[in-house]
Amino acid sequence: MSVQPTIVVYGTSWCPDCRRAQRVLETSGVPYTYINIEQDEEAAEYVVQVNNGNRSVPTIIFPDGSILVEPSNRELQQKLA
């Protein structure tokens, strides 16, 4: 996978954990790109691929290529620190 310039959050419109993760990023002042996997089949396939066949959201990809899946606020804040 190529290096992304910003954090990419893959999520769905109905997912409360996705909204929570977005709030953490926004309150931390961290820019990110949000991709709704309900509207982007290629993105949905990517999420399934990196999550061993599961459609787990939020799946968050960082510029260094690391991935957090369904992180707690604390996990996400630690990653951002």
Biopython code that builds the backbone (N, CA, C, O; Angstrom):
import numpy as np
from Bio.PDB.StructureBuilder import StructureBuilder

atoms = [
    (1, "MET", "N", (0.844, -1.190, 0.000)),
    (1, "MET", "CA", (0.000, 0.000, 0.000)),
    (1, "MET", "C", (0.878, 1.239, 0.000)),
    (1, "MET", "O", (1.890, 1.289, 0.700)),
    (2, "SER", "N", (0.499, 2.230, -0.776)),
    (2, "SER", "CA", (1.279, 3.460, -0.843)),
    (2, "SER", "C", (1.025, 4.321, 0.395)),
    (2, "SER", "O", (0.020, 4.167, 1.089)),
    (3, "VAL", "N", (1.949, 5.216, 0.644)),
    (3, "VAL", "CA", (1.826, 6.098, 1.806)),
    (3, "VAL", "C", (0.757, 7.144, 1.525)),
    (3, "VAL", "O", (0.787, 7.812, 0.491)),
    (4, "GLN", "N", (-0.180, 7.282, 2.443)),
    (4, "GLN", "CA", (-1.246, 8.270, 2.319)),
    (4, "GLN", "C", (-0.763, 9.582, 2.937)),
    (4, "GLN", "O", (-0.065, 9.562, 3.951)),
    (5, "PRO", "N", (-1.124, 10.722, 2.342)),
    (5, "PRO", "CA", (-0.707, 11.998, 2.923)),
    (5, "PRO", "C", (-1.458, 12.332, 4.217)),
    (5, "PRO", "O", (-0.943, 13.068, 5.059)),
    (6, "THR", "N", (-2.650, 11.805, 4.373)),
    (6, "THR", "CA", (-3.431, 12.069, 5.578)),
    (6, "THR", "C", (-4.018, 10.763, 6.083)),
    (6, "THR", "O", (-3.943, 9.727, 5.424)),
    (7, "ILE", "N", (-4.598, 10.839, 7.259)),
    (7, "ILE", "CA", (-5.300, 9.691, 7.833)),
    (7, "ILE", "C", (-6.563, 9.445, 7.009)),
    (7, "ILE", "O", (-7.238, 10.388, 6.594)),
    (8, "VAL", "N", (-6.871, 8.180, 6.779)),
    (8, "VAL", "CA", (-8.095, 7.815, 6.061)),
    (8, "VAL", "C", (-8.963, 6.988, 7.004)),
    (8, "VAL", "O", (-8.522, 5.981, 7.558)),
    (9, "VAL", "N", (-10.214, 7.438, 7.175)),
    (9, "VAL", "CA", (-11.176, 6.737, 8.021)),
    (9, "VAL", "C", (-12.214, 6.090, 7.113)),
    (9, "VAL", "O", (-12.914, 6.780, 6.373)),
    (10, "TYR", "N", (-12.312, 4.770, 7.171)),
    (10, "TYR", "CA", (-13.347, 4.039, 6.443)),
    (10, "TYR", "C", (-14.469, 3.763, 7.426)),
    (10, "TYR", "O", (-14.230, 3.224, 8.507)),
    (11, "GLY", "N", (-15.699, 4.130, 7.059)),
    (11, "GLY", "CA", (-16.814, 3.936, 7.967)),
    (11, "GLY", "C", (-18.133, 3.826, 7.237)),
    (11, "GLY", "O", (-18.182, 3.718, 6.012)),
    (12, "THR", "N", (-19.208, 3.856, 8.019)),
    (12, "THR", "CA", (-20.565, 3.832, 7.480)),
    (12, "THR", "C", (-21.384, 4.920, 8.164)),
    (12, "THR", "O", (-21.002, 5.423, 9.221)),
    (13, "SER", "N", (-22.490, 5.272, 7.565)),
    (13, "SER", "CA", (-23.331, 6.348, 8.103)),
    (13, "SER", "C", (-24.013, 5.950, 9.406)),
    (13, "SER", "O", (-24.342, 6.812, 10.222)),
    (14, "TRP", "N", (-24.229, 4.648, 9.609)),
    (14, "TRP", "CA", (-24.980, 4.180, 10.782)),
    (14, "TRP", "C", (-24.089, 3.817, 11.960)),
    (14, "TRP", "O", (-24.602, 3.411, 13.003)),
    (15, "CYS", "N", (-22.779, 3.949, 11.831)),
    (15, "CYS", "CA", (-21.834, 3.439, 12.822)),
    (15, "CYS", "C", (-21.492, 4.479, 13.895)),
    (15, "CYS", "O", (-20.828, 5.473, 13.599)),
    (16, "PRO", "N", (-21.940, 4.260, 15.144)),
    (16, "PRO", "CA", (-21.620, 5.227, 16.208)),
    (16, "PRO", "C", (-20.125, 5.302, 16.510)),
    (16, "PRO", "O", (-19.625, 6.371, 16.859)),
    (17, "ASP", "N", (-19.398, 4.180, 16.382)),
    (17, "ASP", "CA", (-17.955, 4.210, 16.623)),
    (17, "ASP", "C", (-17.230, 5.042, 15.564)),
    (17, "ASP", "O", (-16.197, 5.649, 15.845)),
    (18, "CYS", "N", (-17.775, 5.065, 14.352)),
    (18, "CYS", "CA", (-17.177, 5.886, 13.290)),
    (18, "CYS", "C", (-17.321, 7.363, 13.639)),
    (18, "CYS", "O", (-16.369, 8.133, 13.508)),
    (19, "ARG", "N", (-18.506, 7.754, 14.082)),
    (19, "ARG", "CA", (-18.734, 9.157, 14.468)),
    (19, "ARG", "C", (-17.850, 9.533, 15.652)),
    (19, "ARG", "O", (-17.316, 10.640, 15.706)),
    (20, "ARG", "N", (-17.696, 8.610, 16.600)),
    (20, "ARG", "CA", (-16.859, 8.868, 17.775)),
    (20, "ARG", "C", (-15.402, 9.069, 17.358)),
    (20, "ARG", "O", (-14.741, 9.994, 17.831)),
    (21, "ALA", "N", (-14.903, 8.207, 16.477)),
    (21, "ALA", "CA", (-13.512, 8.333, 16.003)),
    (21, "ALA", "C", (-13.315, 9.654, 15.261)),
    (21, "ALA", "O", (-12.281, 10.304, 15.411)),
    (22, "GLN", "N", (-14.304, 10.048, 14.463)),
    (22, "GLN", "CA", (-14.214, 11.319, 13.754)),
    (22, "GLN", "C", (-14.168, 12.483, 14.742)),
    (22, "GLN", "O", (-13.427, 13.444, 14.535)),
    (23, "ARG", "N", (-14.952, 12.399, 15.809)),
    (23, "ARG", "CA", (-14.935, 13.454, 16.837)),
    (23, "ARG", "C", (-13.562, 13.571, 17.489)),
    (23, "ARG", "O", (-13.077, 14.676, 17.730)),
    (24, "VAL", "N", (-12.932, 12.420, 17.777)),
    (24, "VAL", "CA", (-11.591, 12.430, 18.381)),
    (24, "VAL", "C", (-10.611, 13.133, 17.440)),
    (24, "VAL", "O", (-9.829, 13.979, 17.874)),
    (25, "LEU", "N", (-10.655, 12.786, 16.163)),
    (25, "LEU", "CA", (-9.753, 13.408, 15.191)),
    (25, "LEU", "C", (-10.026, 14.904, 15.085)),
    (25, "LEU", "O", (-9.093, 15.707, 15.058)),
    (26, "GLU", "N", (-11.300, 15.281, 15.024)),
    (26, "GLU", "CA", (-11.658, 16.698, 14.880)),
    (26, "GLU", "C", (-11.254, 17.507, 16.105)),
    (26, "GLU", "O", (-10.700, 18.598, 15.966)),
    (27, "THR", "N", (-11.523, 16.986, 17.311)),
    (27, "THR", "CA", (-11.170, 17.737, 18.517)),
    (27, "THR", "C", (-9.656, 17.798, 18.705)),
    (27, "THR", "O", (-9.151, 18.688, 19.390)),
    (28, "SER", "N", (-8.926, 16.848, 18.094)),
    (28, "SER", "CA", (-7.461, 16.870, 18.153)),
    (28, "SER", "C", (-6.869, 17.746, 17.047)),
    (28, "SER", "O", (-5.657, 17.959, 16.995)),
    (29, "GLY", "N", (-7.739, 18.253, 16.161)),
    (29, "GLY", "CA", (-7.272, 19.104, 15.067)),
    (29, "GLY", "C", (-6.500, 18.350, 13.998)),
    (29, "GLY", "O", (-5.653, 18.922, 13.312)),
    (30, "VAL", "N", (-6.795, 17.062, 13.861)),
    (30, "VAL", "CA", (-6.067, 16.218, 12.913)),
    (30, "VAL", "C", (-6.871, 16.114, 11.613)),
    (30, "VAL", "O", (-8.024, 15.682, 11.634)),
    (31, "PRO", "N", (-6.272, 16.508, 10.482)),
    (31, "PRO", "CA", (-6.995, 16.371, 9.206)),
    (31, "PRO", "C", (-7.106, 14.895, 8.812)),
    (31, "PRO", "O", (-6.207, 14.098, 9.081)),
    (32, "TYR", "N", (-8.213, 14.552, 8.177)),
    (32, "TYR", "CA", (-8.414, 13.173, 7.736)),
    (32, "TYR", "C", (-9.361, 13.157, 6.555)),
    (32, "TYR", "O", (-10.076, 14.125, 6.297)),
    (33, "THR", "N", (-9.356, 12.046, 5.846)),
    (33, "THR", "CA", (-10.288, 11.815, 4.749)),
    (33, "THR", "C", (-11.256, 10.736, 5.211)),
    (33, "THR", "O", (-10.840, 9.701, 5.730)),
    (34, "TYR", "N", (-12.561, 10.983, 5.019)),
    (34, "TYR", "CA", (-13.581, 10.005, 5.414)),
    (34, "TYR", "C", (-14.129, 9.340, 4.157)),
    (34, "TYR", "O", (-14.483, 10.016, 3.190)),
    (35, "ILE", "N", (-14.195, 8.021, 4.177)),
    (35, "ILE", "CA", (-14.760, 7.277, 3.048)),
    (35, "ILE", "C", (-15.866, 6.380, 3.569)),
    (35, "ILE", "O", (-15.635, 5.513, 4.412)),
    (36, "ASN", "N", (-17.079, 6.599, 3.055)),
    (36, "ASN", "CA", (-18.235, 5.793, 3.430)),
    (36, "ASN", "C", (-18.242, 4.533, 2.571)),
    (36, "ASN", "O", (-18.453, 4.598, 1.360)),
    (37, "ILE", "N", (-18.007, 3.375, 3.215)),
    (37, "ILE", "CA", (-17.905, 2.126, 2.447)),
    (37, "ILE", "C", (-19.251, 1.649, 1.909)),
    (37, "ILE", "O", (-19.302, 0.731, 1.090)),
    (38, "GLU", "N", (-20.342, 2.267, 2.365)),
    (38, "GLU", "CA", (-21.658, 1.931, 1.799)),
    (38, "GLU", "C", (-21.790, 2.530, 0.402)),
    (38, "GLU", "O", (-22.586, 2.054, -0.408)),
    (39, "GLN", "N", (-21.009, 3.574, 0.121)),
    (39, "GLN", "CA", (-21.109, 4.274, -1.160)),
    (39, "GLN", "C", (-19.919, 4.020, -2.069)),
    (39, "GLN", "O", (-19.889, 4.501, -3.202)),
    (40, "ASP", "N", (-18.939, 3.268, -1.584)),
    (40, "ASP", "CA", (-17.719, 3.033, -2.353)),
    (40, "ASP", "C", (-17.365, 1.547, -2.257)),
    (40, "ASP", "O", (-16.757, 1.104, -1.283)),
    (41, "GLU", "N", (-17.753, 0.791, -3.276)),
    (41, "GLU", "CA", (-17.570, -0.664, -3.257)),
    (41, "GLU", "C", (-16.096, -1.054, -3.178)),
    (41, "GLU", "O", (-15.745, -2.022, -2.504)),
    (42, "GLU", "N", (-15.234, -0.305, -3.861)),
    (42, "GLU", "CA", (-13.803, -0.586, -3.817)),
    (42, "GLU", "C", (-13.263, -0.411, -2.388)),
    (42, "GLU", "O", (-12.459, -1.215, -1.915)),
    (43, "ALA", "N", (-13.712, 0.636, -1.722)),
    (43, "ALA", "CA", (-13.300, 0.882, -0.335)),
    (43, "ALA", "C", (-13.817, -0.228, 0.580)),
    (43, "ALA", "O", (-13.110, -0.674, 1.484)),
    (44, "ALA", "N", (-15.054, -0.673, 0.342)),
    (44, "ALA", "CA", (-15.629, -1.762, 1.146)),
    (44, "ALA", "C", (-14.806, -3.034, 0.977)),
    (44, "ALA", "O", (-14.558, -3.750, 1.947)),
    (45, "GLU", "N", (-14.388, -3.315, -0.245)),
    (45, "GLU", "CA", (-13.562, -4.498, -0.502)),
    (45, "GLU", "C", (-12.219, -4.377, 0.212)),
    (45, "GLU", "O", (-11.705, -5.362, 0.740)),
    (46, "TYR", "N", (-11.650, -3.174, 0.229)),
    (46, "TYR", "CA", (-10.375, -2.950, 0.914)),
    (46, "TYR", "C", (-10.521, -3.213, 2.414)),
    (46, "TYR", "O", (-9.673, -3.869, 3.018)),
    (47, "VAL", "N", (-11.603, -2.696, 3.013)),
    (47, "VAL", "CA", (-11.839, -2.894, 4.447)),
    (47, "VAL", "C", (-11.947, -4.392, 4.756)),
    (47, "VAL", "O", (-11.360, -4.864, 5.730)),
    (48, "VAL", "N", (-12.679, -5.127, 3.949)),
    (48, "VAL", "CA", (-12.822, -6.574, 4.149)),
    (48, "VAL", "C", (-11.453, -7.259, 4.025)),
    (48, "VAL", "O", (-11.131, -8.161, 4.798)),
    (49, "GLN", "N", (-10.663, -6.826, 3.054)),
    (49, "GLN", "CA", (-9.345, -7.420, 2.821)),
    (49, "GLN", "C", (-8.420, -7.215, 4.025)),
    (49, "GLN", "O", (-7.762, -8.161, 4.457)),
    (50, "VAL", "N", (-8.358, -5.998, 4.572)),
    (50, "VAL", "CA", (-7.422, -5.734, 5.679)),
    (50, "VAL", "C", (-7.941, -6.231, 7.021)),
    (50, "VAL", "O", (-7.196, -6.245, 8.001)),
    (51, "ASN", "N", (-9.220, -6.642, 7.084)),
    (51, "ASN", "CA", (-9.810, -7.128, 8.330)),
    (51, "ASN", "C", (-10.182, -8.609, 8.263)),
    (51, "ASN", "O", (-11.165, -9.039, 8.866)),
    (52, "ASN", "N", (-9.396, -9.373, 7.532)),
    (52, "ASN", "CA", (-9.568, -10.830, 7.465)),
    (52, "ASN", "C", (-10.995, -11.254, 7.132)),
    (52, "ASN", "O", (-11.537, -12.180, 7.737)),
    (53, "GLY", "N", (-11.599, -10.563, 6.160)),
    (53, "GLY", "CA", (-12.929, -10.945, 5.706)),
    (53, "GLY", "C", (-14.067, -10.265, 6.440)),
    (53, "GLY", "O", (-15.233, -10.515, 6.136)),
    (54, "ASN", "N", (-13.750, -9.404, 7.407)),
    (54, "ASN", "CA", (-14.794, -8.696, 8.159)),
    (54, "ASN", "C", (-14.934, -7.262, 7.664)),
    (54, "ASN", "O", (-13.964, -6.620, 7.261)),
    (55, "ARG", "N", (-16.176, -6.784, 7.708)),
    (55, "ARG", "CA", (-16.449, -5.396, 7.323)),
    (55, "ARG", "C", (-16.411, -4.531, 8.582)),
    (55, "ARG", "O", (-17.407, -3.899, 8.934)),
    (56, "SER", "N", (-15.282, -4.503, 9.248)),
    (56, "SER", "CA", (-15.141, -3.804, 10.527)),
    (56, "SER", "C", (-14.883, -2.315, 10.308)),
    (56, "SER", "O", (-13.958, -1.926, 9.595)),
    (57, "VAL", "N", (-15.723, -1.493, 10.938)),
    (57, "VAL", "CA", (-15.549, -0.045, 10.862)),
    (57, "VAL", "C", (-15.687, 0.548, 12.258)),
    (57, "VAL", "O", (-16.429, 0.015, 13.083)),
    (58, "PRO", "N", (-14.996, 1.626, 12.528)),
    (58, "PRO", "CA", (-14.085, 2.289, 11.602)),
    (58, "PRO", "C", (-12.773, 1.530, 11.444)),
    (58, "PRO", "O", (-12.233, 0.964, 12.394)),
    (59, "THR", "N", (-12.287, 1.541, 10.223)),
    (59, "THR", "CA", (-10.928, 1.098, 9.923)),
    (59, "THR", "C", (-10.177, 2.372, 9.581)),
    (59, "THR", "O", (-10.550, 3.095, 8.657)),
    (60, "ILE", "N", (-9.113, 2.645, 10.333)),
    (60, "ILE", "CA", (-8.387, 3.902, 10.189)),
    (60, "ILE", "C", (-6.968, 3.600, 9.727)),
    (60, "ILE", "O", (-6.230, 2.861, 10.379)),
    (61, "ILE", "N", (-6.596, 4.194, 8.578)),
    (61, "ILE", "CA", (-5.283, 3.989, 7.995)),
    (61, "ILE", "C", (-4.461, 5.258, 8.231)),
    (61, "ILE", "O", (-4.918, 6.366, 7.949)),
    (62, "PHE", "N", (-3.256, 5.084, 8.746)),
    (62, "PHE", "CA", (-2.382, 6.216, 9.051)),
    (62, "PHE", "C", (-1.333, 6.397, 7.954)),
    (62, "PHE", "O", (-1.047, 5.458, 7.211)),
    (63, "PRO", "N", (-0.757, 7.599, 7.847)),
    (63, "PRO", "CA", (0.223, 7.859, 6.782)),
    (63, "PRO", "C", (1.397, 6.875, 6.768)),
    (63, "PRO", "O", (1.988, 6.639, 5.714)),
    (64, "ASP", "N", (1.740, 6.300, 7.922)),
    (64, "ASP", "CA", (2.854, 5.340, 7.964)),
    (64, "ASP", "C", (2.431, 3.932, 7.548)),
    (64, "ASP", "O", (3.245, 3.009, 7.564)),
    (65, "GLY", "N", (1.150, 3.766, 7.173)),
    (65, "GLY", "CA", (0.662, 2.462, 6.730)),
    (65, "GLY", "C", (0.059, 1.621, 7.843)),
    (65, "GLY", "O", (-0.509, 0.561, 7.578)),
    (66, "SER", "N", (0.173, 2.078, 9.086)),
    (66, "SER", "CA", (-0.414, 1.327, 10.197)),
    (66, "SER", "C", (-1.929, 1.479, 10.186)),
    (66, "SER", "O", (-2.475, 2.421, 9.610)),
    (67, "ILE", "N", (-2.596, 0.526, 10.840)),
    (67, "ILE", "CA", (-4.058, 0.470, 10.810)),
    (67, "ILE", "C", (-4.591, 0.277, 12.230)),
    (67, "ILE", "O", (-4.063, -0.528, 12.998)),
    (68, "LEU", "N", (-5.641, 1.023, 12.565)),
    (68, "LEU", "CA", (-6.396, 0.770, 13.786)),
    (68, "LEU", "C", (-7.816, 0.411, 13.369)),
    (68, "LEU", "O", (-8.400, 1.064, 12.503)),
    (69, "VAL", "N", (-8.369, -0.631, 13.990)),
    (69, "VAL", "CA", (-9.733, -1.066, 13.680)),
    (69, "VAL", "C", (-10.566, -0.967, 14.950)),
    (69, "VAL", "O", (-10.221, -1.547, 15.980)),
    (70, "GLU", "N", (-11.655, -0.233, 14.867)),
    (70, "GLU", "CA", (-12.565, -0.042, 15.999)),
    (70, "GLU", "C", (-11.796, 0.364, 17.267)),
    (70, "GLU", "O", (-11.996, -0.229, 18.328)),
    (71, "PRO", "N", (-10.913, 1.378, 17.158)),
    (71, "PRO", "CA", (-10.133, 1.758, 18.342)),
    (71, "PRO", "C", (-10.986, 2.482, 19.379)),
    (71, "PRO", "O", (-11.969, 3.144, 19.045)),
    (72, "SER", "N", (-10.591, 2.343, 20.638)),
    (72, "SER", "CA", (-11.210, 3.153, 21.682)),
    (72, "SER", "C", (-10.682, 4.582, 21.523)),
    (72, "SER", "O", (-9.705, 4.813, 20.811)),
    (73, "ASN", "N", (-11.330, 5.530, 22.186)),
    (73, "ASN", "CA", (-10.839, 6.910, 22.156)),
    (73, "ASN", "C", (-9.393, 6.948, 22.622)),
    (73, "ASN", "O", (-8.557, 7.629, 22.027)),
    (74, "ARG", "N", (-9.106, 6.221, 23.681)),
    (74, "ARG", "CA", (-7.762, 6.217, 24.257)),
    (74, "ARG", "C", (-6.728, 5.670, 23.267)),
    (74, "ARG", "O", (-5.655, 6.251, 23.106)),
    (75, "GLU", "N", (-7.051, 4.554, 22.605)),
    (75, "GLU", "CA", (-6.130, 3.982, 21.611)),
    (75, "GLU", "C", (-5.853, 4.982, 20.493)),
    (75, "GLU", "O", (-4.712, 5.159, 20.067)),
    (76, "LEU", "N", (-6.912, 5.626, 20.031)),
    (76, "LEU", "CA", (-6.761, 6.579, 18.926)),
    (76, "LEU", "C", (-5.950, 7.791, 19.387)),
    (76, "LEU", "O", (-5.071, 8.252, 18.658)),
    (77, "GLN", "N", (-6.226, 8.307, 20.567)),
    (77, "GLN", "CA", (-5.472, 9.450, 21.077)),
    (77, "GLN", "C", (-4.001, 9.094, 21.287)),
    (77, "GLN", "O", (-3.128, 9.922, 21.024)),
    (78, "GLN", "N", (-3.712, 7.890, 21.752)),
    (78, "GLN", "CA", (-2.327, 7.464, 21.923)),
    (78, "GLN", "C", (-1.610, 7.384, 20.583)),
    (78, "GLN", "O", (-0.440, 7.750, 20.478)),
    (79, "LYS", "N", (-2.306, 6.908, 19.567)),
    (79, "LYS", "CA", (-1.713, 6.809, 18.227)),
    (79, "LYS", "C", (-1.424, 8.205, 17.681)),
    (79, "LYS", "O", (-0.422, 8.407, 16.995)),
    (80, "LEU", "N", (-2.285, 9.157, 17.977)),
    (80, "LEU", "CA", (-2.109, 10.513, 17.473)),
    (80, "LEU", "C", (-1.011, 11.279, 18.204)),
    (80, "LEU", "O", (-0.459, 12.244, 17.674)),
    (81, "ALA", "N", (-0.695, 10.841, 19.431)),
    (81, "ALA", "CA", (0.270, 11.571, 20.271)),
    (81, "ALA", "C", (1.687, 11.497, 19.718)),
    (81, "ALA", "O", (2.610, 12.059, 20.308)),
]
sb = StructureBuilder()
sb.init_structure("model")
sb.init_model(0)
sb.init_chain("A")
sb.init_seg("    ")
for serial, (resi, resn, name, xyz) in enumerate(atoms, 1):
    if name == "N":
        sb.init_residue(resn, " ", resi, " ")
    sb.init_atom(name, np.array(xyz, "f"), 0.0, 1.0, " ", f" {name:<3s}", serial, name[0])
structure = sb.get_structure()
